[in-house]
Amino acid sequence: MDFQFVGKHYAARTHEKMQEVLMDPNAGGPSIHYYMIRGGKDQRNVTVWEPGMISGEYIKTYGHYHVGQLDENYYILLGEGVALLQKRAKDANGEPLDDVIESFKAIPVKAGDHVYMPPEEGHLVVNTGNTYFVTADDSPVNFDEANPVSMPGHADYEPVKRMRGFAYYVVEKDGKPALKKNPLYKEIQSEDLGGLPVSN
């Protein structure tokens, strides 16, 4: 076992950073939303979410699109949540459109489940339970990067930042998870809401 990168394994996503993609960026929240311990494709990466809500929105990861033809597998270890996957439509030159989604999918998950994140599909995961939510994934890590754990080079966060989150937010409605449309998106061409209701 090579221990030279142990000091780079851990990162945490702060409330200040998450405000960029929250439904209500001015709402208060926990100082840390989730914790990341990244070991890479072979050793796996472990993420732990805090439970709770911020102005009715469940705590989530920031969300990103992969750079290149990278796919990823998520294994749910503890708790329950919702995985959101979305693929951007492309313009006439083949460039992705941030505000037009070709396909959107919401997948309710619980401990023991596995979710496959295909290439070119953005994804984020939400903790909808009352405990920590814990996953392991097989995304690669290049520890020679400047910020390999918190903001890895294979992940593009900027389109999500520009749109202040994904096409839907996961919110609480009548004590259960529901979806609320992000008004910055112009079009969703196809969607599978995973049986979740839509909140106004």
SULJONOR-V297902 format. One record per residue. RES is the residue in three letters. NEAR is the number of other C-alpha atoms within 8 Angstrom. Layout:
# SULJONOR-V297902
res=RES near=NEAR
res=RES near=NEAR
This chain:
# SULJONOR-V297902
res=MET near=2
res=ASP near=4
res=PHE near=5
res=GLN near=5
res=PHE near=8
res=VAL near=6
res=GLY near=6
res=LYS near=9
res=HIS near=11
res=TYR near=10
res=ALA near=10
res=ALA near=10
res=ARG near=11
res=THR near=10
res=HIS near=11
res=GLU near=7
res=LYS near=7
res=MET near=11
res=GLN near=10
res=GLU near=10
res=VAL near=12
res=LEU near=10
res=MET near=9
res=ASP near=8
res=PRO near=8
res=ASN near=5
res=ALA near=7
res=GLY near=5
res=GLY near=8
res=PRO near=6
res=SER near=7
res=ILE near=10
res=HIS near=16
res=TYR near=13
res=TYR near=12
res=MET near=14
res=ILE near=11
res=ARG near=11
res=GLY near=10
res=GLY near=12
res=LYS near=11
res=ASP near=6
res=GLN near=7
res=ARG near=12
res=ASN near=14
res=VAL near=11
res=THR near=11
res=VAL near=11
res=TRP near=14
res=GLU near=12
res=PRO near=13
res=GLY near=10
res=MET near=9
res=ILE near=11
res=SER near=6
res=GLY near=7
res=GLU near=12
res=TYR near=14
res=ILE near=14
res=LYS near=11
res=THR near=10
res=TYR near=10
res=GLY near=12
res=HIS near=13
res=TYR near=12
res=HIS near=14
res=VAL near=10
res=GLY near=7
res=GLN near=7
res=LEU near=9
res=ASP near=10
res=GLU near=11
res=ASN near=11
res=TYR near=12
res=TYR near=11
res=ILE near=14
res=LEU near=12
res=LEU near=11
res=GLY near=14
res=GLU near=12
res=GLY near=13
res=VAL near=13
res=ALA near=13
res=LEU near=11
res=LEU near=12
res=GLN near=14
res=LYS near=11
res=ARG near=14
res=ALA near=10
res=LYS near=9
res=ASP near=8
res=ALA near=5
res=ASN near=5
res=GLY near=6
res=GLU near=7
res=PRO near=8
res=LEU near=10
res=ASP near=12
res=ASP near=10
res=VAL near=12
res=ILE near=17
res=GLU near=11
res=SER near=11
res=PHE near=15
res=LYS near=11
res=ALA near=12
res=ILE near=9
res=PRO near=9
res=VAL near=10
res=LYS near=11
res=ALA near=9
res=GLY near=8
res=ASP near=9
res=HIS near=8
res=VAL near=8
res=TYR near=8
res=MET near=12
res=PRO near=8
res=PRO near=10
res=GLU near=12
res=GLU near=12
res=GLY near=12
res=HIS near=12
res=LEU near=12
res=VAL near=11
res=VAL near=12
res=ASN near=17
res=THR near=12
res=GLY near=11
res=ASN near=7
res=THR near=7
res=TYR near=12
res=PHE near=15
res=VAL near=12
res=THR near=12
res=ALA near=12
res=ASP near=12
res=ASP near=13
res=SER near=11
res=PRO near=6
res=VAL near=11
res=ASN near=9
res=PHE near=10
res=ASP near=5
res=GLU near=8
res=ALA near=5
res=ASN near=8
res=PRO near=13
res=VAL near=14
res=SER near=9
res=MET near=7
res=PRO near=11
res=GLY near=9
res=HIS near=7
res=ALA near=10
res=ASP near=10
res=TYR near=10
res=GLU near=7
res=PRO near=10
res=VAL near=14
res=LYS near=10
res=ARG near=8
res=MET near=12
res=ARG near=11
res=GLY near=16
res=PHE near=10
res=ALA near=13
res=TYR near=9
res=TYR near=12
res=VAL near=12
res=VAL near=12
res=GLU near=11
res=LYS near=8
res=ASP near=4
res=GLY near=5
res=LYS near=6
res=PRO near=11
res=ALA near=12
res=LEU near=12
res=LYS near=11
res=LYS near=10
res=ASN near=11
res=PRO near=6
res=LEU near=8
res=TYR near=12
res=LYS near=7
res=GLU near=7
res=ILE near=12
res=GLN near=8
res=SER near=8
res=GLU near=8
res=ASP near=8
res=LEU near=10
res=GLY near=8
res=GLY near=5
res=LEU near=9
res=PRO near=8
res=VAL near=8
res=SER near=9
res=ASN near=4
